[in-house]
Amino acid sequence: MLSRSKSEALFAAALEHTPGGVNSPVRAFRAVGGNPFFVESAAGARLRTVDGDELLDYVGTWGPAILGHAHPKSIQAVKDAADRGTSFGVPNPAEVALAFRVKEFVPSVQKVRFCNSGTEACMSAIRLARGFTRRDKLVKFDGCYHGHADSLLVKAGSGALTLGNPDSAGVPADFAKHTLVLPFNDPEALKAIFASHGQELAAVIVEGVPANAGLYLPRPGFYELIARLCREHGALFILDEVMTGFRLAKGGAQERFGLTPDLSTFGKIIGGGLPVGAFGGRADVMDYLAPLGPVYQAGTLSGNPLAMAAGLAALDELAGSNGYARLETLGEQLEAGMVAAAKSVGVAVQWKRIGSMFCGYFTDRPVWNLADALHSDRGRFAKFFHGMLAAGIYLAPSQFEAGFISTAHTPADIETTVATAAKVLRGL
């Protein structure tokens, strides 16, 4: 069992100073019960808690740690950048270098602008799409989370779903009324919304793979249908690659599925563990941004030299190594092992994986969208989560979050994880 005395004391203090004791809701363990642990340090695929326990980590700071924690090249890049100054408020060379690298990896991106978070990237891309098309309405899919901007917290995933409240107080109805929400993987609903509102739609936004209600995959042809309908009706296709960008492949989900979106949003990996966001796409659309165009977007810390340096180090390491092949191999090993473990003890689990992203749902029904995901037995998941955590393996503290493998994980780590899961599942 884990030691928790220092974590418990810190959480009690945090509750006095921070709403819910956390700075992002899903960290509060509300979906699984109990209180969160606090981390003192991290290296490779492991976290060390303030109580001295070591955990094998499959959260990876919610996706950015694709090389593992505290990768030496990323740390050195940040140190070198910090020696030159932590923020300038004027252009710096690393912005240009990272912009070039993003364009090199993602051919649909002709121009890119950096910001400070995935939320900001999605919010800005939608404002740009509305300004460019001179239309107001947006289509999103239920369970997909694109950050906490007002117009996007409508049937959202991630922490909003985990807390049992997929909308949010404080969002004016006048904002939300322009967001049209469809079930994911439903081509007929998509066709119908374009038939009825096609000339009013500024954009359709969708995650590279929906990974904020667990993880489920697009049916063949669904994303191609989105792209075609957008093209035919003059709307923009926005692919949210905040999670999938530079993780599923060098070119993200769009490389994996053969897509060419009009705009893409990024975050997480391109900051190498530091706060960052970006959005980019067609040059004619991007040139609608100020100072060239009428769509305003700005940020004092956008293009921060530390984040740019860390992002460059991460992308260069991925490009120069056999990282993606390694991640695929580890993902296949984990999937095969977890499916076999569940089957061996007679527990119904729908295992979903693409590349180094994964999720297991405790249900015997196939999972293709949010409605399917909600059939999962969340009580059983909570028991599984705590059983794994007690054995030193940290999974996301919610049924409705994806897990992540890093290049720092080893085949032996995967074997340990599978063996542990089999024991925990047997006791459910």
C-alpha positions as CSV (number, residue, x, y, z in Angstrom):
1,M,0.0,0.0,0.0
2,L,1.1,3.6,-0.7
3,S,2.1,5.9,2.1
4,R,-0.2,9.0,2.1
5,S,0.5,11.0,5.2
6,K,2.3,13.9,3.5
7,S,0.0,13.9,0.6
8,E,-3.0,14.0,2.9
9,A,-1.6,17.0,4.8
10,L,-0.8,18.8,1.6
11,F,-4.3,18.2,0.3
12,A,-5.8,19.5,3.5
13,A,-3.8,22.7,3.1
14,A,-4.6,23.0,-0.5
15,L,-8.3,22.9,0.3
16,E,-7.9,26.0,2.3
17,H,-6.3,27.9,-0.5
18,T,-7.6,26.5,-3.8
19,P,-11.1,25.5,-4.9
20,G,-11.4,21.7,-4.4
21,G,-7.7,21.7,-3.6
22,V,-6.6,21.3,-7.2
23,N,-5.9,23.5,-10.2
24,S,-7.6,21.3,-12.7
25,P,-10.8,19.4,-11.7
26,V,-10.0,15.8,-12.8
27,R,-7.0,15.8,-10.5
28,A,-9.3,15.8,-7.5
29,F,-10.1,12.1,-7.8
30,R,-13.9,12.9,-7.5
31,A,-14.6,10.2,-10.2
32,V,-12.9,7.4,-8.3
33,G,-13.1,8.5,-4.6
34,G,-10.4,9.4,-2.2
35,N,-7.9,12.2,-2.3
36,P,-5.1,12.8,-4.8
37,F,-1.4,12.1,-4.1
38,F,1.2,14.8,-4.5
39,V,4.3,14.4,-6.7
40,E,7.8,15.5,-5.7
41,S,9.6,14.5,-8.8
42,A,9.4,12.5,-12.0
43,A,11.8,10.8,-14.3
44,G,11.3,8.5,-17.3
45,A,8.1,6.5,-16.9
46,R,7.9,7.0,-13.1
47,L,6.6,9.5,-10.6
48,R,7.9,9.9,-7.0
49,T,5.4,11.0,-4.5
50,V,6.1,13.3,-1.6
51,D,5.7,10.2,0.6
52,G,8.6,8.5,-1.2
53,D,6.5,6.0,-3.2
54,E,7.4,5.3,-6.9
55,L,4.6,4.9,-9.4
56,L,4.7,3.6,-13.0
57,D,2.9,6.4,-14.8
58,Y,0.4,6.1,-17.7
59,V,-0.9,9.6,-17.4
60,G,2.2,11.3,-18.6
61,T,1.1,14.7,-17.5
62,W,-2.1,14.1,-19.6
63,G,-0.1,13.5,-22.8
64,P,2.9,15.8,-23.2
65,A,5.4,13.4,-21.7
66,I,5.8,11.3,-24.9
67,L,9.6,10.9,-24.1
68,G,8.9,10.3,-20.5
69,H,9.4,12.8,-17.7
70,A,12.5,15.0,-17.4
71,H,14.1,13.8,-20.7
72,P,17.7,15.0,-20.6
73,K,17.6,16.8,-23.9
74,S,14.4,18.7,-23.0
75,I,15.8,19.6,-19.6
76,Q,19.1,20.9,-21.1
77,A,17.2,22.8,-23.8
78,V,15.1,24.6,-21.1
79,K,18.2,25.3,-19.0
80,D,20.0,26.8,-22.0
81,A,17.0,28.9,-22.9
82,A,16.5,30.1,-19.3
83,D,20.1,31.3,-19.3
84,R,19.2,33.7,-22.1
85,G,16.0,34.9,-20.4
86,T,12.6,33.5,-19.6
87,S,10.4,35.9,-21.5
88,F,11.0,38.7,-24.0
89,G,7.6,40.0,-25.3
90,V,9.3,40.4,-28.7
91,P,10.0,37.7,-31.4
92,N,12.7,35.2,-30.7
93,P,14.5,32.7,-33.0
94,A,13.0,29.6,-31.4
95,E,9.5,30.7,-32.5
96,V,10.6,30.6,-36.1
97,A,12.4,27.3,-35.7
98,L,9.5,25.5,-34.0
99,A,7.0,27.0,-36.6
100,F,9.2,25.5,-39.3
101,R,9.3,22.1,-37.6
102,V,5.5,22.0,-37.1
103,K,5.0,22.8,-40.8
104,E,7.6,20.1,-41.7
105,F,5.8,17.5,-39.7
106,V,2.2,18.5,-40.6
107,P,1.8,19.4,-44.3
108,S,-1.7,20.8,-44.0
109,V,-0.2,23.6,-41.8
110,Q,1.0,26.4,-44.1
111,K,1.2,29.0,-41.3
112,V,1.0,28.6,-37.6
113,R,0.6,30.8,-34.5
114,F,1.6,29.9,-31.0
115,C,-0.4,30.6,-27.9
116,N,-0.4,29.2,-24.4
117,S,-2.8,26.3,-24.1
118,G,-5.0,23.9,-26.0
119,T,-8.0,25.8,-24.8
120,E,-6.6,29.0,-26.3
121,A,-5.7,27.3,-29.5
122,C,-9.2,25.9,-30.0
123,M,-10.9,29.1,-29.0
124,S,-8.7,31.1,-31.4
125,A,-9.2,28.7,-34.3
126,I,-13.0,28.9,-33.9
127,R,-12.9,32.7,-33.8
128,L,-10.8,32.7,-36.9
129,A,-13.1,30.3,-38.7
130,R,-16.1,32.5,-37.9
131,G,-14.2,35.6,-39.0
132,F,-13.1,34.0,-42.2
133,T,-16.5,32.5,-43.2
134,R,-18.5,35.4,-41.7
135,R,-20.8,32.7,-40.2
136,D,-21.6,32.0,-36.5
137,K,-22.6,28.4,-36.1
138,L,-20.2,25.6,-35.0
139,V,-20.7,21.9,-35.0
140,K,-19.0,19.8,-32.4
141,F,-19.6,16.2,-31.2
142,D,-20.8,15.1,-27.8
143,G,-18.1,13.9,-25.5
144,C,-15.4,15.8,-27.4
145,Y,-13.6,18.4,-25.3
146,H,-11.9,21.3,-26.9
147,G,-11.0,23.4,-23.9
148,H,-13.1,25.5,-21.5
149,A,-14.0,28.4,-23.8
150,D,-17.6,29.4,-23.4
151,S,-18.9,28.2,-26.8
152,L,-17.2,24.8,-26.3
153,L,-18.6,23.7,-22.9
154,V,-21.6,22.2,-24.5
155,K,-21.9,18.4,-24.0
156,A,-18.1,18.4,-23.4
157,G,-15.9,15.6,-22.3
158,S,-12.8,15.5,-20.0
159,G,-13.3,16.9,-16.5
160,A,-16.7,18.3,-17.2
161,L,-18.0,14.8,-18.0
162,T,-16.0,13.2,-15.1
163,L,-17.8,15.5,-12.7
164,G,-21.2,14.5,-14.1
165,N,-21.8,17.9,-15.6
166,P,-20.9,18.1,-19.3
167,D,-22.0,21.7,-19.5
168,S,-21.0,24.6,-17.2
169,A,-22.6,27.3,-15.2
170,G,-21.6,30.8,-16.3
171,V,-21.9,30.1,-20.0
172,P,-24.6,32.5,-21.5
173,A,-27.3,30.8,-23.5
174,D,-26.6,33.3,-26.3
175,F,-23.1,31.9,-26.7
176,A,-24.1,28.2,-26.5
177,K,-26.9,28.6,-29.0
178,H,-24.5,28.8,-31.8
179,T,-22.9,25.5,-31.0
180,L,-24.7,22.5,-32.6
181,V,-23.8,19.2,-31.0
182,L,-24.0,15.8,-32.8
183,P,-23.4,12.2,-31.7
184,F,-20.0,11.1,-32.9
185,N,-19.8,8.4,-35.6
186,D,-23.3,9.3,-36.9
187,P,-23.1,10.1,-40.6
188,E,-26.8,10.6,-41.0
189,A,-27.0,13.2,-38.2
190,L,-24.0,15.0,-39.8
191,K,-25.6,15.0,-43.2
192,A,-28.9,16.3,-41.7
193,I,-27.2,19.2,-39.9
194,F,-25.6,20.3,-43.1
195,A,-28.8,20.0,-45.0
196,S,-30.6,22.2,-42.5
197,H,-27.8,24.7,-41.5
198,G,-25.1,24.3,-44.2
199,Q,-25.0,28.0,-45.1
200,E,-24.8,29.1,-41.5
201,L,-21.9,26.8,-40.4
202,A,-18.5,28.4,-39.9
203,A,-16.8,25.1,-39.0
204,V,-16.9,21.6,-37.7
205,I,-14.4,20.8,-34.9
206,V,-13.5,17.3,-33.9
207,E,-10.7,15.6,-31.9
208,G,-8.1,13.7,-33.8
209,V,-9.5,10.8,-31.9
210,P,-12.0,11.4,-29.2
211,A,-9.9,11.0,-26.0
212,N,-11.8,13.0,-23.4
213,A,-14.6,10.5,-22.8
214,G,-12.1,7.7,-22.5
215,L,-11.0,6.8,-26.1
216,Y,-13.0,5.7,-29.1
217,L,-12.2,5.7,-32.8
218,P,-13.8,7.1,-35.9
219,R,-15.6,4.6,-38.1
220,P,-14.0,4.4,-41.6
221,G,-15.1,7.3,-43.8
222,F,-16.6,9.4,-41.0
223,Y,-13.8,12.1,-41.0
224,E,-13.7,12.0,-44.8
225,L,-17.4,12.8,-44.7
226,I,-16.8,15.8,-42.4
227,A,-14.2,17.1,-44.8
228,R,-16.3,16.7,-47.8
229,L,-19.4,18.3,-46.4
230,C,-17.4,21.3,-45.1
231,R,-15.8,21.7,-48.5
232,E,-19.2,21.5,-50.3
233,H,-20.9,24.1,-48.0
234,G,-18.0,26.5,-47.4
235,A,-17.4,25.6,-43.8
236,L,-14.0,24.9,-42.3
237,F,-12.8,21.6,-41.0
238,I,-10.9,22.0,-37.7
239,L,-9.0,19.0,-36.4
240,D,-8.2,19.3,-32.7
241,E,-4.8,17.6,-32.4
242,V,-4.0,18.9,-28.9
243,M,-3.7,15.3,-27.7
244,T,-3.0,13.4,-31.0
245,G,-0.7,15.9,-32.6
246,F,2.9,14.5,-32.8
247,R,1.7,11.4,-30.8
248,L,0.0,9.2,-33.2
249,A,2.5,9.9,-35.9
250,K,4.9,12.8,-36.8
251,G,1.9,14.3,-38.6
252,G,-0.6,13.3,-35.9
253,A,-4.1,11.9,-36.6
254,Q,-4.3,13.6,-39.9
255,E,-1.3,11.6,-41.1
256,R,-2.6,8.4,-39.6
257,F,-6.1,8.9,-41.3
258,G,-5.0,10.6,-44.5
259,L,-6.8,13.9,-43.8
260,T,-6.2,17.5,-44.8
261,P,-8.1,19.8,-42.4
262,D,-8.4,23.5,-43.0
263,L,-7.2,24.3,-39.5
264,S,-5.5,22.3,-36.8
265,T,-5.0,22.9,-33.1
266,F,-2.0,21.7,-31.1
267,G,-0.7,21.7,-27.5
268,K,0.9,19.3,-25.1
269,I,3.8,17.6,-26.9
270,I,4.9,20.8,-28.8
271,G,5.7,22.4,-25.5
272,G,7.9,19.5,-24.3
273,G,6.1,19.6,-20.9
274,L,5.8,23.4,-20.7
275,P,2.5,25.3,-21.2
276,V,1.9,25.8,-24.9
277,G,-0.7,25.8,-27.6
278,A,-0.8,26.5,-31.4
279,F,-3.2,26.6,-34.3
280,G,-2.4,26.6,-38.0
281,G,-3.6,25.7,-41.4
282,R,-4.3,27.2,-44.8
283,A,-2.4,30.4,-45.4
284,D,-5.4,32.3,-46.7
285,V,-7.3,31.5,-43.5
286,M,-4.4,32.2,-41.2
287,D,-3.7,35.6,-42.8
288,Y,-7.1,36.7,-41.5
289,L,-5.4,37.1,-38.1
290,A,-4.2,40.4,-36.9
291,P,-2.0,42.2,-37.8
292,L,-2.8,41.2,-41.4
293,G,-6.5,40.6,-41.0
294,P,-9.5,41.6,-38.9
295,V,-9.6,38.6,-36.5
296,Y,-7.8,39.6,-33.2
297,Q,-5.8,37.2,-31.2
298,A,-2.8,38.0,-28.9
299,G,-0.9,36.8,-25.9
300,T,1.9,38.3,-23.8
301,L,3.7,34.9,-23.3
302,S,2.9,33.4,-26.7
303,G,6.0,31.9,-28.2
304,N,7.7,31.8,-24.8
305,P,11.4,30.9,-25.4
306,L,11.4,28.2,-22.8
307,A,8.4,26.4,-24.2
308,M,9.7,26.8,-27.8
309,A,13.0,25.3,-26.8
310,A,11.4,22.4,-24.9
311,G,9.1,21.7,-27.9
312,L,11.9,21.8,-30.4
313,A,13.9,19.3,-28.3
314,A,11.0,17.0,-28.0
315,L,10.1,17.0,-31.7
316,D,13.7,16.7,-32.8
317,E,14.2,13.7,-30.5
318,L,11.1,12.0,-31.9
319,A,12.1,12.7,-35.4
320,G,15.7,11.5,-34.9
321,S,14.8,8.2,-33.1
322,N,12.7,5.2,-33.8
323,G,10.2,6.6,-31.3
324,Y,6.9,6.0,-33.1
325,A,7.7,2.4,-34.0
326,R,8.6,1.8,-30.4
327,L,5.4,3.4,-29.1
328,E,3.3,1.2,-31.5
329,T,5.1,-1.9,-30.4
330,L,4.5,-1.1,-26.7
331,G,0.9,-0.2,-27.4
332,E,0.3,-3.5,-29.1
333,Q,1.9,-5.4,-26.2
334,L,-0.2,-3.6,-23.7
335,E,-3.4,-4.2,-25.7
336,A,-2.8,-7.9,-26.2
337,G,-1.9,-8.4,-22.5
338,M,-4.9,-6.4,-21.1
339,V,-7.4,-8.1,-23.4
340,A,-6.0,-11.5,-22.4
341,A,-6.0,-10.6,-18.7
342,A,-9.7,-9.5,-18.7
343,K,-10.7,-12.6,-20.7
344,S,-8.8,-14.9,-18.3
345,V,-10.8,-13.7,-15.3
346,G,-14.1,-13.3,-17.2
347,V,-14.4,-9.5,-16.8
348,A,-16.1,-7.7,-19.7
349,V,-13.8,-4.9,-20.9
350,Q,-13.9,-3.1,-24.2
351,W,-10.2,-2.2,-24.9
352,K,-9.6,0.7,-27.2
353,R,-6.1,1.7,-28.4
354,I,-4.5,3.7,-31.2
355,G,-0.7,4.0,-31.2
356,S,0.3,4.9,-27.7
357,M,-3.2,6.0,-26.5
358,F,-5.5,3.6,-24.7
359,C,-8.6,3.1,-22.6
360,G,-10.5,0.2,-21.2
361,Y,-14.3,0.4,-20.6
362,F,-16.0,-2.0,-18.2
363,T,-18.8,-2.9,-20.4
364,D,-19.8,-5.8,-22.8
365,R,-21.1,-3.3,-25.4
366,P,-19.0,-1.9,-28.3
367,V,-17.9,1.7,-27.7
368,W,-18.1,4.1,-30.7
369,N,-19.4,7.3,-29.1
370,L,-20.3,9.0,-25.8
371,A,-23.6,7.2,-25.4
372,D,-21.8,3.8,-25.6
373,A,-19.1,5.0,-23.2
374,L,-21.6,5.9,-20.6
375,H,-22.6,2.2,-20.3
376,S,-19.3,1.5,-18.7
377,D,-19.4,0.4,-15.0
378,R,-17.8,3.4,-13.3
379,G,-17.9,1.8,-9.9
380,R,-15.9,-1.2,-11.2
381,F,-13.5,1.2,-12.8
382,A,-12.9,3.0,-9.5
383,K,-12.1,-0.2,-7.8
384,F,-9.7,-1.2,-10.6
385,F,-8.0,2.3,-10.5
386,H,-7.4,2.0,-6.7
387,G,-6.2,-1.5,-7.0
388,M,-3.7,-0.6,-9.6
389,L,-2.6,2.5,-7.7
390,A,-2.1,0.5,-4.5
391,A,0.2,-1.8,-6.6
392,G,2.3,1.2,-7.8
393,I,0.7,1.8,-11.2
394,Y,-0.9,5.2,-11.9
395,L,-3.8,5.3,-14.5
396,A,-6.0,8.3,-15.2
397,P,-8.4,8.8,-12.2
398,S,-11.5,8.7,-14.4
399,Q,-13.2,6.2,-16.7
400,F,-13.4,9.1,-19.2
401,E,-9.8,9.8,-19.8
402,A,-7.2,8.2,-22.1
403,G,-4.0,6.7,-21.0
404,F,-0.6,7.3,-22.6
405,I,2.5,5.3,-23.2
406,S,5.9,7.0,-23.5
407,T,9.2,6.0,-25.1
408,A,10.5,5.7,-21.6
409,H,8.3,2.7,-20.9
410,T,9.9,-0.7,-21.4
411,P,8.5,-4.1,-22.4
412,A,9.2,-5.2,-18.8
413,D,7.0,-2.3,-17.6
414,I,4.2,-3.5,-19.8
415,E,4.6,-7.0,-18.5
416,T,4.4,-5.8,-14.9
417,T,1.3,-3.7,-15.7
418,V,-0.5,-6.6,-17.4
419,A,0.3,-9.0,-14.5
420,T,-0.9,-6.5,-12.0
421,A,-4.1,-5.9,-13.9
422,A,-4.8,-9.6,-14.0
423,K,-4.6,-9.8,-10.2
424,V,-6.7,-6.7,-9.7
425,L,-9.3,-7.8,-12.1
426,R,-9.6,-11.1,-10.4
427,G,-10.5,-9.4,-7.2
428,L,-13.2,-7.2,-8.7
